[in-house]
Amino acid sequence: MKKIIKFSAEWCMPCKLMTPVFDEVKEELESNSLIFQIIDVDDDQEFLTQKYKIRNVPTIIITNEKGEEINRIVGLQTEDKLKEIILKS
């Protein structure tokens, strides 16, 4: 099961612009094999921000079943480009 993790912050304007894109892709692709998660880097209680060495937001990490990073997307993306990257990962 792949996990798609969006790292963002309340104060980040590009993150706010990315939210509807991410939500739309999530609604379309979320299934038993794809799980979507949103992490606010300022409130990260699981320390995933440190684990994946997040330096810029928005960043989307795609992980495999073991939680290992298999792809990283930094910055704003279009809905089509985001879907394409997720499906190819």
ZAVEXVO-497564 format. One record per residue: residue number from 1; residue in three letters; x, y, z of N, C-alpha, C, O in turn. Coordinates in steps of 0.05 Angstrom, whole numbers. Layout:
REM residues N
seq;type;n.px;n.py;n.pz;ca.px;ca.py;ca.pz;c.px;c.py;c.pz;o.px;o.py;o.pz
NUM;Ala;X;Y;Z;X;Y;Z;X;Y;Z;X;Y;Z $
...
REM end
This chain:
REM residues 89
seq;type;n.px;n.py;n.pz;ca.px;ca.py;ca.pz;c.px;c.py;c.pz;o.px;o.py;o.pz
1;Met;17;-24;0;0;0;0;18;25;0;34;28;18 $
2;Lys;15;42;-20;30;67;-22;16;88;-5;-9;88;-2 $
3;Lys;32;106;6;22;128;21;31;154;8;55;157;1 $
4;Ile;13;173;5;19;199;-7;17;219;16;-5;224;26 $
5;Ile;39;231;24;39;249;47;45;277;38;66;282;26 $
6;Lys;27;295;43;31;323;36;40;338;61;26;338;82 $
7;Phe;63;351;59;74;367;81;68;396;74;75;405;52 $
8;Ser;56;410;93;49;438;88;49;453;114;55;442;135 $
9;Ala;42;479;113;40;496;137;18;516;133;12;525;111 $
10;Glu;6;525;155;-16;544;154;-7;571;142;-22;583;127 $
11;Trp;18;579;147;28;605;138;37;605;109;44;626;98 $
12;Cys;37;582;96;49;578;69;28;583;47;10;567;44 $
13;Met;31;604;32;12;610;11;12;589;-12;-9;581;-20 $
14;Pro;36;579;-21;35;558;-41;21;533;-31;8;518;-46 $
15;Cys;24;527;-5;10;504;7;-20;508;5;-35;489;-1 $
16;Lys;-30;532;10;-58;537;8;-68;534;-20;-91;524;-25 $
17;Leu;-52;542;-39;-59;539;-67;-59;509;-76;-74;501;-94 $
18;Met;-42;493;-63;-39;465;-70;-62;448;-57;-67;426;-67 $
19;Thr;-74;458;-36;-94;443;-22;-117;433;-39;-123;409;-39 $
20;Pro;-130;450;-55;-152;439;-72;-143;419;-93;-158;401;-100 $
21;Val;-119;423;-103;-108;404;-122;-104;377;-109;-112;356;-120 $
22;Phe;-91;377;-85;-86;352;-71;-112;339;-63;-115;314;-66 $
23;Asp;-132;355;-54;-158;344;-46;-172;330;-69;-184;309;-66 $
24;Glu;-171;343;-93;-184;332;-116;-171;305;-125;-184;286;-131 $
25;Val;-144;305;-125;-130;280;-131;-135;258;-111;-139;235;-118 $
26;Lys;-136;266;-86;-143;247;-64;-170;235;-69;-173;211;-67 $
27;Glu;-189;252;-74;-217;242;-78;-218;222;-102;-233;203;-101 $
28;Glu;-203;228;-122;-204;211;-146;-188;185;-143;-196;164;-153 $
29;Leu;-165;186;-129;-147;163;-129;-147;146;-103;-137;124;-103 $
30;Glu;-157;158;-81;-155;144;-55;-169;117;-57;-192;115;-66 $
31;Ser;-155;96;-47;-166;69;-49;-152;52;-28;-137;62;-11 $
32;Asn;-156;26;-30;-142;7;-12;-112;6;-17;-96;-1;0 $
33;Ser;-104;14;-41;-75;13;-48;-61;40;-46;-37;42;-47 $
34;Leu;-77;62;-43;-66;89;-40;-79;103;-16;-103;107;-16 $
35;Ile;-63;111;3;-72;126;26;-60;154;25;-37;157;21 $
36;Phe;-77;174;30;-68;202;30;-68;213;58;-85;206;74 $
37;Gln;-48;229;64;-44;240;91;-34;269;88;-18;275;70 $
38;Ile;-43;286;106;-33;314;106;-19;319;133;-31;314;154 $
39;Ile;5;330;132;20;336;156;26;366;156;38;376;137 $
40;Asp;19;379;178;27;407;182;54;406;195;57;395;217 $
41;Val;74;417;182;102;415;192;105;428;219;124;420;234 $
42;Asp;88;447;226;90;460;252;77;443;275;83;448;298 $
43;Asp;61;424;268;46;408;288;52;378;285;36;361;293 $
44;Asp;75;371;273;81;343;267;89;328;292;112;328;300 $
45;Gln;69;314;303;74;298;328;88;272;322;100;260;340 $
46;Glu;87;262;297;99;237;290;128;241;281;142;221;276 $
47;Phe;137;265;278;164;272;269;170;262;241;193;256;234 $
48;Leu;149;260;225;153;252;197;168;274;181;183;268;162 $
49;Thr;166;299;190;180;321;177;210;316;179;225;321;160 $
50;Gln;219;307;202;247;301;206;255;276;192;276;275;179 $
51;Lys;239;255;194;245;229;181;250;233;151;269;221;140 $
52;Tyr;233;248;138;236;252;109;252;277;101;253;284;78 $
53;Lys;264;290;121;281;314;117;267;335;99;278;343;79 $
54;Ile;244;343;108;228;363;94;241;391;99;243;399;122 $
55;Arg;249;404;78;261;431;80;244;452;67;247;476;74 $
56;Asn;227;445;49;209;464;35;181;453;35;176;429;35 $
57;Val;162;472;36;134;465;34;121;481;12;129;504;8 $
58;Pro;102;470;-3;92;443;0;111;422;-12;124;426;-33 $
59;Thr;112;399;2;127;376;-8;108;352;-5;95;349;15 $
60;Ile;108;335;-26;92;311;-25;112;287;-27;128;286;-46 $
61;Ile;110;269;-8;126;245;-8;109;221;-14;87;219;-4 $
62;Ile;118;204;-32;104;179;-38;121;157;-27;145;155;-33 $
63;Thr;109;140;-10;124;119;3;113;92;-6;90;89;-16 $
64;Asn;130;71;-3;121;44;-9;108;32;16;104;46;36 $
65;Glu;103;6;15;90;-8;37;107;-7;63;96;-8;85 $
66;Lys;133;-5;60;151;-5;83;156;24;94;171;27;113 $
67;Gly;143;44;82;147;71;91;172;84;79;180;105;88 $
68;Glu;184;71;60;208;82;47;200;101;25;182;95;9 $
69;Glu;213;124;23;208;143;3;214;132;-25;236;122;-30 $
70;Ile;195;134;-43;200;126;-71;198;149;-90;206;147;-113 $
71;Asn;187;172;-81;185;195;-98;180;220;-81;168;218;-60 $
72;Arg;190;243;-91;187;268;-76;179;290;-96;191;292;-118 $
73;Ile;158;305;-89;149;327;-106;150;352;-89;137;354;-68 $
74;Val;165;372;-99;167;397;-84;155;420;-100;160;422;-124 $
75;Gly;138;436;-86;126;459;-99;99;453;-111;89;431;-109 $
76;Leu;88;474;-123;61;472;-135;61;453;-159;80;453;-175 $
77;Gln;39;438;-162;36;420;-185;7;424;-195;-11;431;-180 $
78;Thr;3;418;-220;-24;417;-231;-36;390;-222;-22;371;-215 $
79;Glu;-62;389;-224;-76;364;-217;-67;341;-235;-62;319;-226 $
80;Asp;-66;346;-261;-57;325;-280;-29;316;-274;-23;292;-275 $
81;Lys;-11;334;-269;17;327;-264;19;311;-238;34;291;-237 $
82;Leu;5;319;-218;6;305;-192;-4;276;-195;8;257;-185 $
83;Lys;-27;273;-209;-38;246;-214;-18;229;-230;-13;206;-223 $
84;Glu;-6;241;-250;14;226;-266;37;216;-250;45;193;-252 $
85;Ile;48;233;-233;71;226;-216;63;204;-196;78;185;-192 $
86;Ile;40;207;-184;31;187;-165;27;160;-178;36;139;-168 $
87;Leu;14;159;-201;8;134;-214;33;121;-226;34;96;-229 $
88;Lys;54;136;-232;78;125;-243;98;116;-221;116;101;-226 $
89;Ser;93;125;-197;111;118;-174;107;90;-164;120;81;-146 $
REM end
